[in-house]
Amino acid sequence: MNIERILEIRYYPPGTERLNYILEKLDQHEKKLRDLSAKLNDAFDKLKAKHIHTLLSEAHQRAAQLQQTYTIHRESFKTKMEEEKAHRAQLRRQFYMYRTGKYPAAI
């Protein structure tokens, strides 16, 4: 194709039907992305709640071990038990906040 022939080709803007079709497709893509975003947010929230639940379970296991040790050596481990108790309470509050949808600012 020579340059003169290329210059003769004129640009014709798409018609209204084509523009409506393009807008409809863009709207469909926007809805898909919005749904995907919502699903990802839900998955992240569930993962965060699962993580806090795992930490809480581990804290309970440590508490059970400390309870056994506590019965043997009451006074030397009393302060450690109180610290673990406060830590578990904090994790429990965070877990229930995530579970009910009331999200804390930071963990």
URMO-V960351 format. One record per pair of residues at least 6 apart in sequence whose C-alpha atoms are under 7 Angstrom apart, sorted by the first residue. I is the first residue (numbers start at 1). GAP is how many residues later the second one is. D is the distance in whole Angstrom. If there is no record, write none. Layout:
((I:GAP:D) (I:GAP:D))
This chain:
((49:46:6) (49:49:6) (49:50:7) (52:39:7) (52:43:6) (53:42:6) (56:32:6) (56:35:6) (56:36:7) (59:29:6) (63:21:7) (66:15:7) (70:7:6) (97:6:6))
